Amino acid sequence: MRNLRLILSYDGSEFVGWQVQPGLPTIQGTLSTVIGRLTGENVLPQGSGRTDAGVHALGQVTTFATASPIPIENWRKVLNDGLPASIRVLEVSEAPADFHARKSAKAKTYHYRIYRGDVCPPFLSRYVWHYPFPLNESAMSQAASVVVGEHDFTSFAAVDPDRVQRIAAEETISDRGHGESSGKADGANNVRTVFSSEWTRKDGEFIYTVRGNGFLHHMVRNLVGTFLLVGKGSLDSEGLRKILAARNRSAAGATAPASGLYLVRVEY
């Protein structure tokens, strides 16, 4: 058996997320179907993380085992030929047998794009959050560093305990081994380390970039929604610290729309 590693880019607008769901369009399900047609195998590719409905990726990593003799140099062409144009395979390589897209990961980087112009171009609207209203962008930039370091991010986790615990168990990336979770089902599973957090201006967009060793369900979008309160003047950096310490989702801001979020890079 060969262990193949793919790097994918996709437009998540028309999909209900990464994870396969019967009867619904998903990235994992679509990729599995195409691989099955090529190899005759029942394969379920494993991704570095489960992007939600409407979330995009520039560098999602996935792995799967196959006995297919297809030469490595041909895989990208044949996969892209069978996949919809909204999913592209950028790279294919053979990985060691013990390499796993999720468990071997050491860090991930996400971008969140907010379009600040008065009128959002129609061909951009699916890929940004259009927010033309006044914001103190300088205050948001200054507050970004508050979340850097190791923290319990319960205040920024989705309020659906079963999924939070399941995702936490699967996506915690520790310093031990290949990022295996401790398996605990308490708040400790919501501890993550954020290596960098910053807002930058690029053309008409205000972009949030965050890099960390793992992310909870909706964590980046909930951070963005809370930073927006800082931009509106209803929250300051000290208030953000209190929200982080509260470990209570109701203390933080609303969840930002999925359209502006991108999985940019996974590090191993």
One Martini backbone bead per residue (centre of mass of N, CA, C, O) as a GRO file, in nm:
protein
  268
    1MET     BB    1   0.098   0.035   0.019
    2ARG     BB    2   0.016   0.372  -0.037
    3ASN     BB    3   0.095   0.704   0.084
    4LEU     BB    4  -0.095   0.980   0.006
    5ARG     BB    5  -0.030   1.331  -0.058
    6LEU     BB    6  -0.240   1.616  -0.051
    7ILE     BB    7  -0.296   1.937  -0.205
    8LEU     BB    8  -0.564   2.164  -0.150
    9SER     BB    9  -0.808   2.358  -0.336
   10TYR     BB   10  -1.114   2.544  -0.230
   11ASP     BB   11  -1.455   2.609  -0.289
   12GLY     BB   12  -1.703   2.613  -0.027
   13SER     BB   13  -1.986   2.730  -0.117
   14GLU     BB   14  -2.123   2.432  -0.231
   15PHE     BB   15  -2.055   2.317   0.054
   16VAL     BB   16  -2.099   2.132   0.377
   17GLY     BB   17  -1.802   2.058   0.381
   18TRP     BB   18  -1.579   1.812   0.443
   19GLN     BB   19  -1.755   1.607   0.567
   20VAL     BB   20  -1.917   1.335   0.518
   21GLN     BB   21  -2.260   1.330   0.375
   22PRO     BB   22  -2.541   1.198   0.306
   23GLY     BB   23  -2.655   1.356   0.011
   24LEU     BB   24  -2.408   1.560   0.033
   25PRO     BB   25  -2.190   1.813  -0.045
   26THR     BB   26  -1.844   1.723  -0.021
   27ILE     BB   27  -1.512   1.705  -0.019
   28GLN     BB   28  -1.459   1.416   0.075
   29GLY     BB   29  -1.676   1.276  -0.099
   30THR     BB   30  -1.576   1.369  -0.377
   31LEU     BB   31  -1.289   1.255  -0.357
   32SER     BB   32  -1.368   0.960  -0.302
   33THR     BB   33  -1.517   0.910  -0.569
   34VAL     BB   34  -1.280   0.963  -0.763
   35ILE     BB   35  -1.086   0.752  -0.649
   36GLY     BB   36  -1.275   0.508  -0.691
   37ARG     BB   37  -1.284   0.529  -1.004
   38LEU     BB   38  -0.969   0.486  -1.042
   39THR     BB   39  -0.925   0.216  -0.832
   40GLY     BB   40  -1.178   0.056  -0.685
   41GLU     BB   41  -1.175   0.190  -0.407
   42ASN     BB   42  -1.251   0.232  -0.058
   43VAL     BB   43  -1.203   0.572   0.010
   44LEU     BB   44  -1.111   0.792   0.301
   45PRO     BB   45  -1.001   1.082   0.324
   46GLN     BB   46  -0.768   1.264   0.527
   47GLY     BB   47  -0.773   1.556   0.696
   48SER     BB   48  -0.641   1.820   0.883
   49GLY     BB   49  -0.947   1.928   0.866
   50ARG     BB   50  -1.282   2.057   0.930
   51THR     BB   51  -1.442   2.225   0.721
   52ASP     BB   52  -1.697   2.425   0.679
   53ALA     BB   53  -1.954   2.560   0.555
   54GLY     BB   54  -1.813   2.786   0.315
   55VAL     BB   55  -1.524   2.706   0.346
   56HIS     BB   56  -1.193   2.756   0.259
   57ALA     BB   57  -0.894   2.652   0.054
   58LEU     BB   58  -0.530   2.660  -0.012
   59GLY     BB   59  -0.394   2.410   0.202
   60GLN     BB   60  -0.509   2.129   0.208
   61VAL     BB   61  -0.453   1.821   0.377
   62THR     BB   62  -0.429   1.480   0.243
   63THR     BB   63  -0.487   1.126   0.309
   64PHE     BB   64  -0.416   0.799   0.143
   65ALA     BB   65  -0.465   0.461   0.073
   66THR     BB   66  -0.300   0.262  -0.192
   67ALA     BB   67  -0.268   0.007  -0.466
   68SER     BB   68  -0.214   0.181  -0.691
   69PRO     BB   69  -0.006   0.218  -0.998
   70ILE     BB   70  -0.018   0.503  -1.030
   71PRO     BB   71   0.173   0.742  -1.107
   72ILE     BB   72   0.261   1.018  -0.935
   73GLU     BB   73   0.263   1.219  -1.193
   74ASN     BB   74  -0.062   1.149  -1.260
   75TRP     BB   75  -0.257   1.226  -1.027
   76ARG     BB   76  -0.331   1.522  -1.067
   77LYS     BB   77  -0.463   1.497  -1.346
   78VAL     BB   78  -0.684   1.277  -1.282
   79LEU     BB   79  -0.821   1.425  -1.050
   80ASN     BB   80  -0.889   1.698  -1.194
   81ASP     BB   81  -1.061   1.560  -1.418
   82GLY     BB   82  -1.288   1.454  -1.194
   83LEU     BB   83  -1.315   1.717  -1.066
   84PRO     BB   84  -1.433   1.992  -0.976
   85ALA     BB   85  -1.339   2.323  -1.020
   86SER     BB   86  -1.363   2.378  -0.694
   87ILE     BB   87  -1.141   2.141  -0.703
   88ARG     BB   88  -0.785   2.132  -0.634
   89VAL     BB   89  -0.488   1.974  -0.717
   90LEU     BB   90  -0.155   2.071  -0.646
   91GLU     BB   91  -0.040   1.809  -0.488
   92VAL     BB   92   0.166   1.501  -0.513
   93SER     BB   93   0.272   1.251  -0.268
   94GLU     BB   94   0.483   1.042  -0.103
   95ALA     BB   95   0.442   0.893   0.214
   96PRO     BB   96   0.482   0.783   0.496
   97ALA     BB   97   0.304   0.545   0.665
   98ASP     BB   98   0.283   0.748   0.939
   99PHE     BB   99   0.142   0.960   0.780
  100HIS     BB  100  -0.088   1.228   0.890
  101ALA     BB  101  -0.271   1.498   0.828
  102ARG     BB  102  -0.353   1.542   1.136
  103LYS     BB  103  -0.151   1.400   1.345
  104SER     BB  104   0.120   1.544   1.208
  105ALA     BB  105   0.048   1.816   1.287
  106LYS     BB  106   0.174   2.152   1.410
  107ALA     BB  107   0.030   2.370   1.211
  108LYS     BB  108  -0.197   2.652   1.146
  109THR     BB  109  -0.341   2.867   0.886
  110TYR     BB  110  -0.553   3.158   0.889
  111HIS     BB  111  -0.794   3.343   0.703
  112TYR     BB  112  -0.972   3.666   0.722
  113ARG     BB  113  -1.206   3.839   0.508
  114ILE     BB  114  -1.266   4.195   0.489
  115TYR     BB  115  -1.480   4.403   0.321
  116ARG     BB  116  -1.472   4.777   0.318
  117GLY     BB  117  -1.638   4.861   0.101
  118ASP     BB  118  -1.936   4.979  -0.008
  119VAL     BB  119  -1.894   4.785  -0.267
  120CYS     BB  120  -1.931   4.459  -0.354
  121PRO     BB  121  -1.820   4.258  -0.566
  122PRO     BB  122  -1.987   3.993  -0.705
  123PHE     BB  123  -1.708   3.813  -0.745
  124LEU     BB  124  -1.645   3.839  -0.408
  125SER     BB  125  -1.885   3.767  -0.206
  126ARG     BB  126  -1.802   3.450  -0.150
  127TYR     BB  127  -1.491   3.549  -0.013
  128VAL     BB  128  -1.632   3.749   0.194
  129TRP     BB  129  -1.687   4.004   0.434
  130HIS     BB  130  -1.920   4.250   0.420
  131TYR     BB  131  -1.794   4.561   0.591
  132PRO     BB  132  -1.878   4.915   0.565
  133PHE     BB  133  -1.853   4.992   0.850
  134PRO     BB  134  -1.740   5.134   1.116
  135LEU     BB  135  -1.384   5.100   1.215
  136ASN     BB  136  -1.124   5.033   1.447
  137GLU     BB  137  -0.846   4.902   1.322
  138SER     BB  138  -0.628   4.969   1.530
  139ALA     BB  139  -0.763   4.831   1.774
  140MET     BB  140  -0.768   4.547   1.648
  141SER     BB  141  -0.462   4.518   1.613
  142GLN     BB  142  -0.390   4.549   1.916
  143ALA     BB  143  -0.581   4.303   2.018
  144ALA     BB  144  -0.464   4.045   1.876
  145SER     BB  145  -0.239   3.963   2.100
  146VAL     BB  146  -0.418   3.849   2.335
  147VAL     BB  147  -0.433   3.539   2.203
  148VAL     BB  148  -0.152   3.486   2.253
  149GLY     BB  149  -0.095   3.165   2.333
  150GLU     BB  150  -0.192   2.975   2.605
  151HIS     BB  151  -0.540   2.873   2.600
  152ASP     BB  152  -0.871   2.882   2.689
  153PHE     BB  153  -1.125   2.869   2.414
  154THR     BB  154  -1.430   2.842   2.505
  155SER     BB  155  -1.542   3.132   2.422
  156PHE     BB  156  -1.469   3.029   2.096
  157ALA     BB  157  -1.667   2.796   2.098
  158ALA     BB  158  -1.894   2.603   2.000
  159VAL     BB  159  -2.243   2.544   2.088
  160ASP     BB  160  -2.162   2.198   2.079
  161PRO     BB  161  -2.041   1.969   2.281
  162ASP     BB  162  -2.011   1.709   2.111
  163ARG     BB  163  -1.839   1.834   1.884
  164VAL     BB  164  -1.620   1.970   2.042
  165GLN     BB  165  -1.508   1.706   2.167
  166ARG     BB  166  -1.453   1.558   1.903
  167ILE     BB  167  -1.267   1.766   1.768
  168ALA     BB  168  -1.066   1.789   1.997
  169ALA     BB  169  -0.974   1.491   1.993
  170GLU     BB  170  -0.875   1.514   1.683
  171GLU     BB  171  -0.714   1.826   1.680
  172THR     BB  172  -0.512   1.800   1.882
  173ILE     BB  173  -0.180   1.951   1.904
  174SER     BB  174   0.087   1.823   2.034
  175ASP     BB  175   0.424   1.767   2.149
  176ARG     BB  176   0.339   1.473   2.121
  177GLY     BB  177   0.419   1.316   1.872
  178HIS     BB  178   0.115   1.326   1.655
  179GLY     BB  179  -0.116   1.482   1.820
  180GLU     BB  180  -0.243   1.345   2.050
  181SER     BB  181  -0.491   1.313   2.250
  182SER     BB  182  -0.592   1.275   2.581
  183GLY     BB  183  -0.928   1.222   2.581
  184LYS     BB  184  -1.061   1.435   2.718
  185ALA     BB  185  -1.401   1.578   2.820
  186ASP     BB  186  -1.298   1.855   2.900
  187GLY     BB  187  -1.175   2.179   2.900
  188ALA     BB  188  -0.881   2.096   2.816
  189ASN     BB  189  -0.959   2.060   2.505
  190ASN     BB  190  -0.959   2.399   2.474
  191VAL     BB  191  -0.656   2.402   2.452
  192ARG     BB  192  -0.448   2.648   2.294
  193THR     BB  193  -0.195   2.764   2.057
  194VAL     BB  194  -0.101   3.091   1.970
  195PHE     BB  195   0.151   3.230   1.769
  196SER     BB  196  -0.036   3.423   1.581
  197SER     BB  197  -0.193   3.767   1.562
  198GLU     BB  198  -0.336   3.955   1.280
  199TRP     BB  199  -0.389   4.271   1.123
  200THR     BB  200  -0.446   4.364   0.772
  201ARG     BB  201  -0.394   4.565   0.491
  202LYS     BB  202  -0.555   4.500   0.158
  203ASP     BB  203  -0.662   4.718  -0.003
  204GLY     BB  204  -1.012   4.663   0.067
  205GLU     BB  205  -0.890   4.485   0.305
  206PHE     BB  206  -0.940   4.309   0.619
  207ILE     BB  207  -0.695   4.088   0.765
  208TYR     BB  208  -0.693   3.780   0.930
  209THR     BB  209  -0.414   3.621   1.104
  210VAL     BB  210  -0.377   3.274   1.214
  211ARG     BB  211  -0.151   3.083   1.428
  212GLY     BB  212  -0.164   2.729   1.526
  213ASN     BB  213  -0.198   2.403   1.687
  214GLY     BB  214  -0.516   2.465   1.696
  215PHE     BB  215  -0.883   2.438   1.634
  216LEU     BB  216  -1.191   2.516   1.700
  217HIS     BB  217  -1.510   2.526   1.656
  218HIS     BB  218  -1.535   2.851   1.528
  219MET     BB  219  -1.293   3.013   1.644
  220VAL     BB  220  -1.215   3.222   1.426
  221ARG     BB  221  -1.502   3.345   1.386
  222ASN     BB  222  -1.529   3.432   1.689
  223LEU     BB  223  -1.290   3.619   1.695
  224VAL     BB  224  -1.383   3.812   1.477
  225GLY     BB  225  -1.653   3.893   1.614
  226THR     BB  226  -1.499   4.017   1.863
  227PHE     BB  227  -1.314   4.222   1.721
  228LEU     BB  228  -1.551   4.390   1.618
  229LEU     BB  229  -1.616   4.516   1.896
  230VAL     BB  230  -1.358   4.677   1.905
  231GLY     BB  231  -1.415   4.843   1.643
  232LYS     BB  232  -1.690   4.968   1.773
  233GLY     BB  233  -1.617   5.028   2.102
  234SER     BB  234  -1.743   4.783   2.306
  235LEU     BB  235  -1.432   4.689   2.318
  236ASP     BB  236  -1.136   4.591   2.479
  237SER     BB  237  -0.854   4.434   2.567
  238GLU     BB  238  -0.948   4.375   2.856
  239GLY     BB  239  -1.219   4.251   2.771
  240LEU     BB  240  -1.090   4.019   2.612
  241ARG     BB  241  -0.950   3.886   2.852
  242LYS     BB  242  -1.214   3.825   3.006
  243ILE     BB  243  -1.335   3.640   2.793
  244LEU     BB  244  -1.111   3.430   2.796
  245ALA     BB  245  -1.142   3.369   3.111
  246ALA     BB  246  -1.453   3.280   3.120
  247ARG     BB  247  -1.536   3.029   2.951
  248ASN     BB  248  -1.778   3.175   2.765
  249ARG     BB  249  -1.956   3.206   2.483
  250SER     BB  250  -2.157   3.447   2.569
  251ALA     BB  251  -1.915   3.665   2.599
  252ALA     BB  252  -1.888   3.671   2.305
  253GLY     BB  253  -1.914   3.708   1.988
  254ALA     BB  254  -2.019   3.666   1.693
  255THR     BB  255  -2.036   3.474   1.416
  256ALA     BB  256  -1.874   3.471   1.144
  257PRO     BB  257  -1.883   3.425   0.833
  258ALA     BB  258  -1.767   3.173   0.619
  259SER     BB  259  -1.670   3.325   0.350
  260GLY     BB  260  -1.384   3.452   0.487
  261LEU     BB  261  -1.261   3.161   0.523
  262TYR     BB  262  -0.914   3.020   0.541
  263LEU     BB  263  -0.712   2.756   0.466
  264VAL     BB  264  -0.370   2.795   0.410
  265ARG     BB  265  -0.183   2.617   0.623
  266VAL     BB  266   0.024   2.322   0.683
  267GLU     BB  267   0.232   2.191   0.939
  268TYR     BB  268   0.524   1.934   0.991
   0.00000   0.00000   0.00000
